[in-house]
Amino acid sequence: MASVTWKQVLAWRMRRQFVERPEDVSAPEIARRLAGVQAQVASAAEFAVAVRRRTPVAGQVPRALLEERTLVKTWAARGTLHLLPADEAGAHLMLCSSLRNWEKGTWQRAFGTTPADLEAIAAAAAGALSGGAALTREELARAIVDETGSSHLAEVLGSGWGTLLKPLAWWGVLCYGPPQGNKVTFTSPARWLPGWTGLPSMEDAARTVIHAYLGAHGPATPDMFDNWLMRKQSRKKDVRAWFAAAEEGLATVEVEGVPMYVQAEHMDELLDTAPTASVRLLGGFDQYVLGAGTGTTYLVPADHRSKVSRAAGWISPVVLYEGRVAGVWDAADGEVTVTPFEDIPAAPLKEELDRLAPLLG
């Protein structure tokens, strides 16, 4: 079996993710290449796209979301908001829907909602959005309560709103629509997205998402994929079935003695990749870090993990050196402060700061 080192893998991932070699590609193509861009923080998603362009400019994401509608914002991997290519979003949602945590007694007790309640909410929401309306949280909640006539659901929607919307997103009932001032709205993806084709079969979804993941974050094991998708909450038999469905077009490579999957078409390029000595800055919640996870010591030094993965799920902006997280950074009042974990070459760091100056103010 062919083998590579982690240094080679990181250099290859940087190249695949437009980090090593930024290109003037569109926001949807970047989201496609990264298997989604986390968008819990809108400015972080915008930065993740801009930093990967040869000429870093803001404004690419709103255009793709609201004008072209080639991107969609919805809940996906790990139950977090993501930007997904409109024509692949259904595959991501289908895999996420397999979690079915709302069937667990602990979930039902925590949120006061049964699977029957969720089905009633979904049916009422689908009806309210069927005409192509974009409704605020308050408007959608009122429509659901009016349709069901349930005071219980009115109480539930007032307390556990965000959690209850995730299953509806995964079922393809709703996604984010155009904002109304500072308020978010929700709409039907079938009405909003020209590229929406509905939810595929589980097998087709597995092929799409696993190949997309490996194309950006490979080589990887099924366990690594599951950690990225749902923090290892998926049923093991499901993960095995997904990889069996996605088997065609995959190959196996050893990464420092551990067999992992990679797309077969990428094998030669991976084997020929030399380690990198570049210095790059990435923003908070970047997919380069999230795809591997902050617990991966080949990427994030164990002694410094708490500086990268902080309280309340906050993921810091990072400095990459040789593909590793070699420090964190922060920008305030036009000044960038770098906190290194190791010696970072000064000249390449300055070049990167100069390149990103338009984004950093």
Salt bridges, closest charged atoms under 4 A:
ASP24 OD1 - ARG53 NH2 4.00
ASP24 OD2 - ARG54 NH1 3.58
GLU29 OE2 - ARG32 NE 3.29
ASP87 OD1 - ARG32 NH1 3.14
GLU88 OE2 - ARG32 NH1 3.13
GLU103 OE2 - ARG100 NE 2.59
ASP117 OD2 - HIS152 NE2 3.22
ASP204 OD1 - ARG207 NH2 2.19
ASP223 OD2 - LYS232 NZ 2.91
ASP223 OD1 - LYS236 NZ 3.59
ASP226 OD2 - LYS236 NZ 3.74
ASP238 OD2 - ARG235 NE 2.84
ASP286 OD2 - ARG52 NH2 2.75
GLU322 OE1 - ARG324 NH1 2.65
GLU342 OE1 - ARG324 NH2 2.53
GLU352 OE1 - ARG355 NE 3.15
ASP354 OD2 - LYS350 NZ 2.89
